[in-house]
Structures are given as C-alpha cells and as structure tokens.
C-alpha cells in the first residue's frame, strides 16, 4: 500500500500560530517552526506509519496512552500490517474529512523517524453559542528525546492551536503529580472528575 505525504490537516495552521502568546518558557528557545536541530514539527501524514522506531521506548507526558503498548507510534505502525492497512487508511481519511482531528508529530529528519506526537480533538457543542471544545490526548515523546522540551512544545502548540480554532476551552487528563507542569501553560484544576468504562484492553 502506498503511503503518501498528504497531511492530516493544513500545515499553515501551525505556521500561523501566535507564539508570542505562549505562556511556557523554553531554554534554549524552541518553537513550532524551530523545534530543535534536525527536528521538524508538522501534521501527521500517512507515510508516518512507517517512521516509528520499535527499538526505542516512549514516555507519556500525562498518562499511559495504551495500557497494552509500550509506546503509541509503534502501535500506529503495527496498524499498517497487511491485514489492517486499509482500515488504518480509512480511519486516517475519516479523521481528515471531519476536520476535528489535529495530530502533530516531531520528526527527526536525520533518522527519518517520528520521535514525538500529540493529538488535539475538537468537539462541537450546543452550549456557548454552539462553540467548540478542545481536548488534548496521546502526548508521547521518545525516551531518546528526553530533555529536548518536546513534551512542552507539543502541549504549547496544541493549546495555541485550539485558541486559533476558536475553542471556548481546552482540557486534558492530568494526574495530581503533574498539575504543576500544566499550570505552565495556563491550565487550572477543574472540579470535573474523570471516570471511564473501558471496553477494550
């Protein structure tokens, strides 16, 4: 199956972000347009399913992404097996068509591998004059990239992107021990509680 470079969403959305509105500090300074030497931050494309690294570990920034998988990108890569490649392609096209999914990746151009990823999902509401709510999920950074501030960069980027998309608020799941980290991005604790009913492991 041919995996092309068509992005999940328009790359100009990232290029047009007002980075001066970012509340987190970076040292050394990085941004979506300059994420670090040899790195590129951009939308996910189908070809990225072949750019995971199965030998490296991944860490989640705020919660386990998949209980049954050590890291997220490798599970995406496995989804492109002969049996499920058409299903993965259909899911990608569905997500692209809805215009509500914004999966960003950081590619190490020297290795030709994805080293970080995060997802913003926008939900359409009837409240707030039929506004949208943003939700950050699946923030994952390769262990080999620890210390490069990529987790902070991903969260900052999606936070600003949700604002650009006119979301009335953006939320994420956060363990109590990580509250201080997310306060750097102007997130505050909510009275809402998170519960789940899982159907698949």
C-alpha positions in Angstrom: 0.0 0.0 0.0 1.4 3.4 -1.0 1.7 5.7 2.0 1.8 9.3 0.8 2.8 12.6 2.5 -0.7 14.2 2.5 -1.1 15.9 5.8 -4.0 15.2 8.2 -4.7 19.0 8.3 -3.4 22.2 6.7 0.2 22.8 7.8 -0.3 26.6 7.6 -2.4 26.3 10.8 0.8 25.6 12.7 2.8 28.1 10.8 0.4 30.9 11.7 0.2 30.3 15.4 0.9 33.4 17.6 3.9 32.0 19.5 4.2 35.3 21.4 1.0 34.2 23.3 2.8 31.1 24.6 2.9 31.0 28.4 5.6 28.3 28.9 9.3 29.2 28.9 11.8 27.3 26.9 15.6 27.2 27.4 17.1 27.0 24.9 14.3 28.7 22.9 12.3 26.5 20.6 9.1 26.9 18.7 6.8 25.0 16.3 8.9 26.5 13.4 12.2 25.7 15.1 11.8 22.6 17.4 15.5 21.8 17.5 18.4 20.8 15.3 17.3 18.2 12.8 13.7 18.2 14.0 10.5 19.2 12.2 7.1 19.7 13.8 4.2 19.1 11.4 0.9 17.4 10.9 0.7 13.6 10.8 0.7 12.1 7.3 0.0 8.5 6.2 3.7 8.0 5.4 4.5 8.4 9.2 3.1 5.0 9.8 6.5 3.7 8.6 8.5 6.2 10.6 8.2 4.8 14.1 11.1 3.2 15.9 10.3 -0.2 17.5 13.5 -0.4 19.5 13.2 2.8 21.5 10.9 3.4 24.5 8.3 6.1 24.7 7.1 8.1 27.7 3.7 9.7 28.0 3.6 13.2 29.2 0.5 12.8 31.4 -0.9 9.3 31.3 -0.4 5.9 29.7 -1.5 6.1 26.1 -2.3 2.5 25.6 -2.1 0.0 28.5 -1.2 -2.8 26.2 1.5 -0.9 24.3 4.8 0.5 25.4 4.5 3.4 23.1 2.0 4.9 20.8 3.7 5.4 17.4 4.7 1.7 17.2 1.1 0.8 17.6 0.3 3.1 14.7 3.0 1.4 12.7 1.7 -2.1 13.6 -1.7 -0.9 12.4 -0.3 -0.8 8.9 0.1 -4.5 8.7 -1.3 -6.2 5.5 -4.4 -7.2 7.4 -5.3 -3.7 8.6 -3.6 -1.2 6.3 -6.9 -0.5 4.5 -8.6 0.1 7.8 -5.9 2.4 9.0 -6.1 4.3 5.7 -9.9 4.6 6.1 -9.6 5.9 9.6 -7.0 8.5 8.5 -9.3 9.7 5.7 -12.2 9.8 8.1 -10.3 11.9 10.6 -9.1 14.2 7.8 -12.6 14.6 6.4 -14.2 15.5 9.7 -11.6 18.3 10.2 -11.8 17.8 14.0 -8.6 15.8 14.5 -5.2 17.5 14.7 -2.4 15.0 15.2 1.0 16.7 15.3 4.4 14.9 15.1 8.0 15.8 15.5 10.2 14.0 13.0 13.9 13.5 13.4 15.0 14.2 9.8 18.4 12.6 10.3 16.9 9.3 11.4 13.7 9.6 9.3 11.7 8.7 12.4 8.9 10.2 14.4 10.2 11.0 17.9 7.1 12.7 19.4 3.4 13.1 18.8 0.3 14.6 20.4 -3.4 15.0 19.4 -6.0 17.8 19.6 -9.6 16.8 19.1 -12.3 19.4 18.8 -15.8 18.6 20.0 -18.8 20.6 18.7 -21.2 21.7 21.4 -24.6 23.3 21.6 -23.6 25.4 24.6 -21.5 28.6 24.4 -23.4 29.6 21.2 -22.6 26.2 19.5 -18.9 26.7 20.2 -16.1 24.1 20.1 -14.1 22.5 23.0 -10.6 21.2 22.5 -9.2 18.1 24.1 -5.5 17.1 24.3 -4.7 13.4 24.1 -1.9 11.0 23.4 1.1 13.2 24.2 4.1 10.9 23.6 7.8 11.6 23.5 10.5 9.0 22.7 12.8 8.2 25.6 15.8 9.1 23.4 14.5 12.7 23.2 14.2 13.4 26.9 15.5 16.8 27.8 14.7 18.4 24.5 11.5 20.0 25.8 9.4 18.3 23.2 6.5 17.5 25.6 6.3 21.1 26.5 6.4 22.1 22.8 3.6 19.8 21.9 1.3 21.0 24.6 2.1 24.6 23.9 1.4 24.1 20.2 -1.9 22.4 20.7 -3.0 24.9 23.3 -2.4 27.8 20.9 -3.9 25.8 18.0 -7.1 25.3 20.0 -7.3 29.1 20.6 -6.8 29.7 16.9 -9.6 27.2 16.1 -11.9 29.3 18.3 -12.4 26.7 21.0 -14.0 28.1 24.1 -11.8 25.9 26.3 -9.3 23.1 26.1 -9.0 20.2 28.5 -6.7 17.3 29.2 -6.5 14.4 31.7 -3.8 15.0 34.3 -2.6 13.1 37.3 -2.3 15.2 40.5 1.5 14.9 40.4 1.6 16.6 37.0 -0.6 19.6 37.9 2.3 22.0 38.3 3.6 21.1 34.9 0.4 22.0 33.1 0.0 25.2 35.1 2.9 26.5 33.0 0.5 26.5 30.1 -2.2 28.4 32.0 -4.2 25.3 32.7 -6.0 25.2 36.0 -7.6 22.4 38.0 -11.3 21.7 37.4 -14.0 20.3 39.7 -14.9 17.9 37.0 -13.9 14.3 37.7 -12.8 11.7 35.1 -14.3 8.2 35.1 -14.2 5.6 32.4 -15.9 2.4 31.2 -13.3 0.5 29.1 -14.5 -2.0 26.5 -11.1 -3.0 25.1 -7.8 -3.5 26.9 
